[in-house]
């Protein structure tokens, strides 16, 4: 059995998004509360990339609030949103980075399966996590959100593996864990950054650093539990 690990991003590897929409709304010239409501109203469209790039997405949301921002306003708001995400992606716990390094050196192939709006893929390549991942399936690029099987299968196809060969780890938001398990994946919940699925009765970790030990002692087939690696101690 090949060692394949698929990971959620927000609330799994890093804290969840902090939208800080008031600042963006001000730059776009619209009222902050209305902007926040409209962001929520079109969440599905934003997460599936229905409005195209980040600049156009912000323009559409501002328009729903009655605004008509100019190009310079959109450019500034776009950079502001990117800075927010950049900060989140660079605030990775040291233990998470060490654990990813240990898993990768032990032969694990790692993919990302993330519900993320357009700004996250823009910042991904330069964040501390990127070098540990062979493939990414961002919802804004896939055109679907979890628990749609397309999200998981996009990563599987890119890695040329079957879902049954994969361990999936996520906080459990939006039904991602049952969906992964339904595809045959070994699904694990993490509560390190959020307790998003308290009704989950499957395996659970409280820190990403606990992942190797949990899989090794999980009762899965032996070849799934061998060679897992551990967090580096260097």
N, C-alpha and C positions, 0 to 999 in steps of 0.2 A: 504494500500500500504506500503510495506517495504521500508525503507530508505537505498538506495544503491548508493554509490558514487564511480565512477571509474575515476582515475586520470592518466594523462600523467606525465612524470618525468622531462626530460630536457626541459628547457624553460617554464616550468609550475610551478614546485616546486623549482627547482634550475636553475642556469644559464646553458646554453648549454655547450657542451663539448669544452674544449680547448686542442686540440690534442698535441701540443708541440712536433711535430713529429721529429724535428731536433735532439733533445736529444736522442730519441729512435733510430733514424737512425744511429747516431754516435756510439752508443753502439753496434748496429748490424753490423757496418762496411760498411754501404752503404751511398750513397749520399742523402742528406736530401730532395731536391726537387723531385728527382725520387721516393723516398719513399712516399712522400705525394701524388704524382700522382697515384702510385699503390694502396695506401690505398683507394683513391676515385674510382679507376677502379674496385675494388672488394668490394665496400661498401655493395652491396646486400648480397654477400656471407658472409661477416663478421657479418652483422646484423642478418643473419639467422643461424649463427653457422655452416656454411657449412665446415669450416676448423677445427672444433673441438675446443679444448681448446685455451686459449690465447697464450700460448707458441708456439703451432703449427701454429696458425694464423700469428704470427709475423715472424715465419720461412718461411712460404709460401710467404708473402709479400716481405721479404728480398730477397728471391730467385728470385722473379719476377724482382728485381733490379739488378740481377747478383751476389748477395751476397750468402755466405754459412756460416752463423754464427754457432759457436760452442755452446755447451750446456751452458757454463758459460755466454756467451753473451746473449743467449735467456733468461736465468734466470734473468740477470740484467735488460734487456729490459722489461721483464714481470713485474718486481717489479716497474720499473719506470712508466709504463702505469697504474698500480694499484694505485700508489701514486697520479697520476693526478686525477683519478676518485674519490679516497678517499677524496681529498681536495674539489672537487666539491660537493660531497654528504654531507660533513660536513658544507658547507657554506649555510645552509638553513636560510632564513629570520626568525627572531623570531616570527613575526606575523603569518607566515605560520604554524609554530609548534603550536602556541597557538590556531589557528583556527582548525587545525586537532584535537587537544585535545578536544576542545569544541564540535565539531561534533561527535566525538567518544563517549563522555560521554552522548550526547543527543540521542544515540542509532543508529547512522549511522554506517553501515558496509562499509569498505573502501577497494578498490582493486587498484592495479597498473597495467597499460597497457603501456609498454614502449618499444620503439625501442632502443635497447641497445646491444652493442657488449659484448664479453665474460667477460671483466673485471668488468662490472657493477654488475652482480649477485654475483661476488666474494666479493665485498665490501659492498653489500646491508645490510647484517645482522647487521653490526656494526655501521651503520649510524644513525643519530638522527631520521630519518623518519620511520624506519622499524617497530617500535612498534605500529604504528597507522594503519598498513595494515594487513588485514587478508590473502590476496592472492596477488601474483605477476604473471604477464604474461610478461616476458622478451622475446623479439623477438629471441635472440640467443638460448633460450631454447624452445620456441614454434616452431621455424623453419619457421616463417612468419614475415612480417612487415606490419604495418598499411599503407594503409587502408584495408588490407585483413581482412574480418570478423573474421577469425580464432583468431586474436589477442584479440578482444573484447569478443568473445564467450568463449575463454579459461578462462578468468576471471569470466564470468557469470556462467559457468559450475562449477567452483571451489566454487563459492558462492551459487550455487543451486538456481539461480534466472533467470528470463527472461530479455532480453535486455530492454524491455519496462518499467521495474521497476527501471532503472538506470539513474542517472545523470552522464554525462561525461564532464570532464573539460580538455582542452588542449590548447596549443598555436595555433594549427591549421595547423601545418606543414604537408606536404604530404597528404593533403586531409583527415585528421583524423576526423574532425568535421562532414562533410557531410556523411562520412562512419558510424559514430556513430548514426547520426540522421536517416540514412536509415534503421538501425536495430531497430529503435523505441526508442532510447535513447534521453533524453533531453540534447542537446549538448550546451556547453558554452565555449566561447573563453576567454583566458586570455592574456593580453598584458604586464604583469608585467615584463617579462624577454625578450620578443621578439614580434614584430608585424609580425607574420608569415603568417597571412591570412587576409590581409586588405580588401578583397572583401567579407568576411563573414558578413552577414546581421542579423545573429541571436544574442542572448544575449551575452554581452561582459563585462568582468570586467578588471580593471586595476591593481588590487591587489587581492591576494588570500583571504585576510581578508574580502573582499566584498562579498564573495561567499554566506554565509548564508543569508544575507539580500536580495540578488538578487533572490535566489530560493524562499524565503518566499514571495516575492512580484511579482513573475513572471507570475501569472495567471495560474499556473499549478493546477491540482486537489488539493483540500485543504489538503488531507492527505500527499501530497508531500511537502507541504510548512510548515507543523507543526513540532515542536520539532527539528528544525534544529540546535539549539545551536548557540553560537557566540564565537568569539575569547575570550580566557580567559583574564582577566584583573589583575590576581594575580601577 
